[in-house]
Amino acid sequence: MNRPIATLILALSAATLTAQPTDNREFELLVSQMKSMTSSQADSVARSLMTSAEDLTAIGNMARDLLFDVESDQFDEQLYGSFARAISDSPLASMTQKALAEWEVHAIELNAPGSKATDFKVKQIAGPTVNLSTLTTGKRSMIYFYNPDCRHCEATMEQLRDKQLPVTVFAVCVDALEKRWRDTCGALPEGWIPLFDATDVQAEDLYIFLSTPSVYLLDENGIVTEKNPTTEQILNLQ
């Protein structure tokens, strides 16, 4: 283990035995330190924070609000996974807390960076229904799950409109009727490829969307490289 990180873990763990983060500011400072850790190191710190049922509830709520809310400017579901795993494994957690944390862990691990993106069938505007992988294989891709009536989807789309992205963008319509998709797909940014979810990926538990749009970046082999990157991260793709 890297010595400075090991020292930091020991210091944080020791500190939390006597002084838990008591407000959002203290918690944000701790989280900023955890961001430089490996997953296992962050898991260790998260577990050390939950020494009572009260601490588990307070820390869990602060972590969820800061790291697992897509509206938060510090959204980081991979780091939140350390807290969710700590809750799901803790004997101090209630059945409700465990069930929620287990679902969150599942949502975080599903199509996580480094994994093969789950394949599913999509309809094309002009062409047969195909597996998405037949379209993405061999090219860097962005899968943009959206709903034509989602204002946040529209706002994000406008930020990306006319931008030259170094990926092929596949805009996959979810949570809408096919007719609505066909009537509105002309409003997509130029060059984006319109597709319709013919599988119902959410019902089949193939993808979980905390909100729409939900974005996945894939490499040429269909491996997820980024899950729900920020608009700024997308604009800075190389």
VMD Tcl script that draws the C-alpha trace (Angstrom):
set ca {
  {0.00 0.00 0.00}
  {1.26 3.50 -0.78}
  {2.68 4.85 2.48}
  {1.10 8.34 2.40}
  {-2.29 6.82 1.62}
  {-1.84 4.20 4.35}
  {-0.97 6.95 6.81}
  {-4.02 8.93 5.74}
  {-6.30 5.93 6.24}
  {-4.94 5.33 9.72}
  {-5.32 9.00 10.59}
  {-8.87 9.18 9.28}
  {-9.85 5.93 10.98}
  {-8.39 7.05 14.30}
  {-10.05 10.44 14.06}
  {-13.48 9.02 13.38}
  {-13.35 6.96 16.57}
  {-13.64 10.19 18.56}
  {-14.82 12.82 16.07}
  {-17.33 11.93 13.38}
  {-18.03 14.48 10.63}
  {-20.86 16.52 12.10}
  {-21.88 18.61 9.12}
  {-21.73 18.65 5.34}
  {-18.56 20.77 5.25}
  {-16.58 18.32 7.40}
  {-17.91 15.43 5.37}
  {-16.97 17.09 2.07}
  {-13.41 17.53 3.32}
  {-13.22 13.86 4.23}
  {-14.66 12.84 0.86}
  {-12.10 14.98 -0.96}
  {-9.37 12.94 0.76}
  {-11.09 9.66 -0.07}
  {-11.16 10.49 -3.78}
  {-7.41 9.78 -4.01}
  {-7.79 6.31 -2.51}
  {-8.31 2.95 -4.12}
  {-11.73 1.34 -3.81}
  {-10.61 -1.01 -1.03}
  {-9.02 1.86 0.89}
  {-12.19 3.96 0.59}
  {-14.22 0.94 1.73}
  {-12.07 0.71 4.85}
  {-12.61 4.37 5.71}
  {-16.36 4.18 5.08}
  {-16.68 1.19 7.41}
  {-14.67 2.96 10.12}
  {-17.14 5.86 10.10}
  {-20.15 3.71 10.97}
  {-19.56 2.87 14.62}
  {-23.18 3.28 15.72}
  {-26.63 3.12 14.17}
  {-26.87 6.90 14.50}
  {-23.55 7.42 12.71}
  {-24.53 4.97 9.99}
  {-27.75 6.89 9.31}
  {-26.10 10.32 9.38}
  {-23.07 9.36 7.30}
  {-25.22 7.38 4.86}
  {-27.54 10.34 4.29}
  {-24.68 12.80 3.78}
  {-22.93 10.41 1.38}
  {-26.10 9.81 -0.61}
  {-26.86 13.53 -0.94}
  {-23.31 14.46 -1.90}
  {-22.20 11.54 -4.06}
  {-25.30 9.72 -5.35}
  {-27.50 12.64 -6.38}
  {-26.93 13.40 -10.06}
  {-27.72 17.08 -9.34}
  {-24.76 17.30 -6.95}
  {-21.60 18.87 -8.35}
  {-19.66 16.13 -6.54}
  {-21.67 13.22 -7.94}
  {-19.40 10.16 -7.81}
  {-21.28 6.89 -7.73}
  {-18.13 4.77 -7.60}
  {-17.02 6.46 -4.37}
  {-20.56 6.31 -3.02}
  {-20.33 2.56 -3.51}
  {-17.91 2.42 -0.57}
  {-20.59 3.84 1.72}
  {-23.36 1.68 0.25}
  {-21.25 -1.47 0.73}
  {-20.47 -0.45 4.30}
  {-24.18 -0.03 5.05}
  {-25.24 -3.27 3.35}
  {-22.59 -5.23 5.30}
  {-23.16 -3.54 8.67}
  {-24.99 -5.32 11.51}
  {-26.05 -1.85 12.66}
  {-28.19 -1.23 9.57}
  {-31.93 -1.81 9.60}
  {-33.53 -4.14 7.07}
  {-34.75 -1.11 5.10}
  {-31.30 0.47 5.09}
  {-29.71 -2.81 3.98}
  {-32.24 -3.33 1.18}
  {-31.72 0.20 -0.15}
  {-27.92 -0.07 0.07}
  {-27.93 -3.44 -1.70}
  {-29.98 -1.97 -4.55}
  {-27.60 0.98 -4.76}
  {-24.58 -1.33 -4.93}
  {-26.28 -3.24 -7.73}
  {-27.02 -0.01 -9.62}
  {-23.42 1.15 -9.24}
  {-21.88 -2.14 -10.34}
  {-24.21 -2.60 -13.32}
  {-22.32 -1.56 -16.47}
  {-19.59 -0.01 -14.35}
  {-16.41 1.33 -15.99}
  {-14.20 -1.55 -17.06}
  {-17.10 -3.90 -17.75}
  {-18.61 -4.90 -21.08}
  {-21.68 -2.81 -21.81}
  {-24.79 -4.97 -21.67}
  {-26.16 -5.55 -25.16}
  {-29.79 -5.02 -26.10}
  {-31.98 -4.61 -29.16}
  {-32.67 -1.24 -30.75}
  {-34.91 -0.05 -33.57}
  {-33.45 2.15 -36.26}
  {-35.30 4.91 -38.11}
  {-34.69 3.16 -41.42}
  {-33.45 -0.36 -41.03}
  {-34.00 -3.57 -39.09}
  {-34.06 -4.03 -35.33}
  {-30.51 -4.97 -34.33}
  {-28.31 -5.49 -31.30}
  {-26.71 -2.23 -30.25}
  {-23.31 -3.95 -30.27}
  {-23.50 -4.39 -34.03}
  {-23.50 -0.60 -34.34}
  {-20.91 0.26 -31.70}
  {-18.28 -2.41 -32.32}
  {-15.08 -1.00 -33.74}
  {-15.74 2.62 -32.82}
  {-15.56 4.80 -29.75}
  {-19.17 5.46 -28.85}
  {-21.37 7.50 -26.57}
  {-24.69 5.94 -25.60}
  {-27.07 8.74 -24.72}
  {-30.22 7.37 -23.07}
  {-32.90 10.04 -23.16}
  {-36.62 10.73 -23.11}
  {-38.00 13.20 -25.69}
  {-40.11 14.89 -22.99}
  {-37.27 15.21 -20.47}
  {-36.26 18.87 -20.02}
  {-32.88 17.93 -18.54}
  {-32.22 15.73 -21.57}
  {-33.06 18.62 -23.86}
  {-30.86 21.05 -21.92}
  {-27.89 18.70 -21.99}
  {-28.45 18.06 -25.69}
  {-28.35 21.79 -26.39}
  {-25.03 22.09 -24.57}
  {-23.60 19.39 -26.83}
  {-25.24 20.57 -30.05}
  {-22.80 21.60 -32.80}
  {-19.85 20.31 -30.77}
  {-17.38 18.04 -32.57}
  {-17.14 15.05 -30.26}
  {-14.48 12.37 -30.87}
  {-17.08 9.62 -30.48}
  {-20.07 8.30 -32.43}
  {-23.21 9.29 -30.52}
  {-26.09 6.83 -30.35}
  {-29.17 8.51 -28.89}
  {-31.35 5.75 -27.42}
  {-34.93 6.76 -26.64}
  {-36.37 5.21 -23.45}
  {-39.60 5.67 -21.50}
  {-41.56 6.78 -24.55}
  {-43.81 5.36 -27.24}
  {-42.21 4.54 -30.57}
  {-44.45 7.07 -32.33}
  {-43.27 9.81 -29.99}
  {-39.66 8.85 -30.75}
  {-40.24 8.97 -34.51}
  {-42.03 12.31 -34.25}
  {-39.24 13.95 -32.26}
  {-35.93 12.35 -33.29}
  {-35.42 15.02 -35.94}
  {-34.61 17.42 -33.09}
  {-31.49 15.49 -32.16}
  {-28.14 17.21 -32.83}
  {-26.79 16.70 -36.32}
  {-24.79 13.50 -36.63}
  {-26.36 11.77 -33.64}
  {-27.82 8.38 -34.55}
  {-31.43 7.96 -33.37}
  {-32.37 4.59 -31.87}
  {-35.34 3.24 -29.92}
  {-35.02 0.84 -26.99}
  {-36.76 -2.29 -28.31}
  {-35.88 -4.38 -25.24}
  {-37.05 -2.15 -22.36}
  {-33.70 -2.24 -20.64}
  {-35.04 -0.89 -17.37}
  {-37.77 -3.52 -17.04}
  {-35.20 -6.22 -17.82}
  {-32.77 -4.74 -15.27}
  {-30.09 -4.36 -17.91}
  {-29.51 -0.67 -17.15}
  {-30.54 1.45 -14.18}
  {-31.01 5.17 -14.71}
  {-30.83 7.43 -11.67}
  {-32.16 10.09 -14.04}
  {-32.15 10.91 -17.72}
  {-30.11 11.59 -19.66}
  {-27.90 8.68 -18.69}
  {-24.62 8.51 -20.58}
  {-22.10 5.74 -21.18}
  {-18.83 6.07 -23.05}
  {-17.56 2.89 -24.73}
  {-14.25 1.99 -26.32}
  {-13.91 0.16 -29.63}
  {-14.50 -3.18 -27.89}
  {-17.69 -2.14 -26.14}
  {-16.03 -1.69 -22.74}
  {-17.50 1.07 -20.59}
  {-14.86 3.75 -20.04}
  {-17.08 6.33 -18.32}
  {-20.50 6.04 -16.72}
  {-22.56 9.20 -16.41}
  {-19.75 11.66 -17.13}
  {-20.54 15.33 -16.64}
  {-21.29 17.51 -19.64}
  {-17.94 19.21 -19.08}
  {-16.16 15.86 -19.19}
  {-17.92 15.01 -22.46}
  {-16.95 18.34 -23.98}
  {-13.31 17.74 -22.99}
  {-13.06 14.27 -24.52}
  {-9.88 13.69 -26.50}
}
mol new
graphics top color blue
foreach p $ca { graphics top sphere $p radius 0.5 }
foreach p [lrange $ca 0 end-1] q [lrange $ca 1 end] { graphics top cylinder $p $q radius 0.2 }
display resetview
